[in-house]
């Protein structure tokens, strides 16, 4: 492993190395982008879309290719540089989802792959929803996909034992051992991930967390910020098993591992 890669490992292996991120989480069929476009089209969203937490830009580029005017926003400069080079079309800007003002108006805000759950505190969530409300045109949509806090009420199958996964990139085999636990006081799902590789580099431990939101709690937060929930369900979606396919109808339940949201702004800032 190169010194540059080792330095990156001390921060975050995947988000500091976007090509490695895409190798670890391939989406050749653009399933997440197709799901988001289907939600936007199905609920009549206008053309201007903000992909908040856009990462490598794959989903933003798919929305752009679908005919939308897309801005992708992320806090990681490495991700933004990669997106501009490998997934051109959208405008890519640096912004913090907990408080942003892009000096533009959008018809929809898209927030995929649990990006919204990096709002760890109530203040963070208020900041995100306040920023969305200010950025959206009247009647604009918020489309989000995330882990579901309700799944962890009395269920422990994701917590009982570490999970192990691996992949190979540029001739190096990487293995990740991931342990999840619920921090009930902070209402966070905390993750410890230990990376090893077959090139002799020492193991690297990384920590992250997501806010655990219950469906009714999310409804309350959205209503307080002027949003009407149009859909809130557990599946199918781009990261469910089985995954979403065109024509699938949303479930009537909201207790499995993933949560999918469509909300409309009914009160502007």
Secondary structure by P-SEA (a helix, b strand, c coil): ccaaaaaaaacccccccaaaaaaacccccaaaaaaaaaaaaaaccccbbbbcccccaaaaaaaaaaccbbbbbbccaaaaaaaaacccccbbbbbbcccccccccccbbbbccccccccccaaaaaaaaaaaaaacccbbbbbbbbbbccccccccccccbbbbbbcccccbbbbbbbbbbbccccccbbbbbbbbccccccbbbbbbbbbbbcaaaaaaaaaaaccccccccccccccccccccccbbbbccccccbbbbbbbbcccc
